[in-house]
Amino acid sequence: MQSELNRALGDTLYRAAVVPVLTLETAEDGVEVARALARGGLDLIEVTLRTPAALEAIRAIRAEVPQARVGAGTVLTPEQAQEAIAAGARFIVSPGMTPRLIEAAQAWSVPFLPGAVTASEAMALSDLGYRCLKFFPAEPAGGIRALKALAAPLAEITFCPTGGIDPGNARDYLRLDNVVAIGGSWVAPREAVIEREWRTITALAEEAAALRRRG
């Protein structure tokens, strides 16, 4: 079940290319940011479960921004995943993997993107049917050089790197054959959210959407 869902998520990520990663203080902010991102061409977003408002933000985005496809990130336990799915998350992202998460994910109706940064972690997840993985924290873990090194021995595994990616290196990541998409917070900077500069976020989304692969 999850192997098929994970494969489908990989295809979705490839078409999206850039996934905004949001840490939100209020549900209202989530709705406005999601609208601004969608206007700029980015409708696949990840809301991290790092704030008390995260679940309510996911719920509000699902209700008020139907064009947005919102998932939950920084999911560390099966209980968090269940809460996120109940709130309307359409996919689940974890910075790593645990036996409990892997076991619980088999019953989920939405795709799971577990994280890996070493060959051993990626191989273990591949054995369980996960061929599309999060690579976090991307830059501290070796970034582009690390992903290039993993590509040859792990040719069937693809990654969505997140952590330290910005407009200066985004295109270089997307040139890698084993990268389906990149995640990042630069598309919706905290300062722009605080100042409610929705036009700024839309403009950044338009620039990021221009990185989308053609063909």
N, C-alpha and C positions, 0 to 999 in steps of 0.2 A: 504493500500500500504506500508507505512513505517513499520507497524508491521511485515509484511512478510520479508521485506528487513532487518530489525533489527534482526529478528530471524536467517536469513541466515548469517548475519555478525557475530552473536554469534558463529555459527558453524565454520566459517572461523577463528575466533580468537582462538577457542578451539584447532583447528588443528595447528595453528601457535605457540601458547603458549607464545611466547615473541615477543613484538612489539617494535622495536627501535623507539625512539622519537627524531627527529632531529630538531635542530635549525640551519639553514644554512645561511652563509654570502654571498655565490655565488652559481649560478646554476651549475657551474663547480664542486664545492665541492659536491653538491648533487648527481651528476652523479657518481663521483668517490666513494663516500660513499655507494651509492646504489649498485654499482658493488661489492664493497668489502663485504658488508653484504650478498649479494646474493651468493657470492663464499663461504661464511661461513655457508650458509643454512638458512638465514633469508631473505625472499623475501616480507614480509608484513611490510611496514614501514609507519610511520606518520611524515609528515613534518609540523611543527608548523608555523602558520602565525604570527610569532613574528619579522620577519625581512623583509625588502623591497625585498629581493631576493626569498622569499618563493614561490610565484606563478610561477616565472620563473623556479625555481628549480623543482617544480612539473611537469611543462610542459617538461623540459629537461629530467627528469627521465623517463616519459612516452615514450618519443621519442627514447631515447638512451639505456634504460635498460628495454627492454620489459618483462623480467622475473620478474621484481619488480612490486608489487601491492602497489601503493602509495596512501595514503589518506592525508587529510588536518586536522590538529589539531589546538587547540586554536581558534576555530571559534566562534565568539561572536555575529555575526549579520547575517541575511539572505543575505545581500549584499556580505559579505565575502564568504559565502557558494556558492553563485552563481558564483563568480569569481573563486573559487577553482574548482568547477565542470567544468567550461569552460576551465580551465587550464589542466584538465584531472584527477582530484582527483577521486578515486574510492570509497571513503567513507569519511564521515564528522564526526569530533569529536569535542565536546565542553566540557569545564570544568564544565559546568552547564546546565541550561535550562532556556529559557524565553518563554512567550506566542508567541512572534513573530517567534522565531526559530521553535517551535513546529508546528505552523500554516504553515509556509513556507515549512517545510520538507515534507509535504504531497504531494507536487508537484515535489519533487526531484526524479531523476532516480537512485540515489545511496543511500546506507544505511546511517542512522544517528545514532551516538552513543552519546546520551546526558549524562551529568554528574549528580551524586547525591551523597550526603554523609550522609543524614539523612533518617530515616524511612519514614517520611512524603514526602520527595522529591521522594524517590523510589516508594512509593505507588501511588503518583500522576502520575508519568511517566508510571507505570504499568497499571493504569486505561486507559491511552491513547494508550496502545498497545506495549509499550517499555519494554521488559523483559530482555534485556541485556544493562547494563549501565556502564559508566565510573565512577570510584570511585577516586575522586581527591579533595585535595591532600592526598594521601593514608596514609603515616606515620603521618603527623600532625593531621589527622582526626581520629586517633586511630588504623590504620593499621590492622593487623591480628585480634586483639581482637575485634575491631569494626565489621569487616566482619563476624566473628564467631557469634557475638551477633545478627546481622541482618539475619543470615541464617535461624534460626528457625521460626520466624514469617513471613519471606518473602521468603519462600522456592522456589517459582517459578521465582525469580529474580536472575540473575547472574551479575557479575561485572568484569570489566577490571581495576584493580587498577593501578594508576600511581602517582609517587611523592614520592621520598625517597626510591625507591626500587633499590637494588644493588645485586651483587652476594652473599652477606652474608645472605640475607633474601628472595631471589627470589624463591628458592625451597619451603620454608615454605608457601609462598603465593599460589603457584601452588598446594599445597596439599589440599587447601580448596575446598570443594565441590561447593561453589557458586562463584568460580573464574574461568573464562574461559581462561584468559590470563593476562599477566602483561605487562605494558609499562615502558620503562626506557631509559635514555640517556647514561647509563654506557657502552652500547655496542659500541657507537661511541663517545668517549670522545672528548671534544672540543680541547684539546691539540693535540690529534692524528690527528684531521682534519687539524689544523693549520700547523702541521709539515708534513702533507701529508703522514702519516704512515698507508697506506692502508693495509699492511700485519698485523699490530697490530689489526686493526678493524676486519679483516677477522678472526683472531685467537679468538678475543672476541666473534664474532658471532658464531663460531663453539662451543665455550663453552656454550653460551646461547642456541643454537639449541639443545644441548645435554639434556637440561631440558625438551624438548618436551615429552609429554605423549606418552606412548606406548599403542597400542591396541585401 
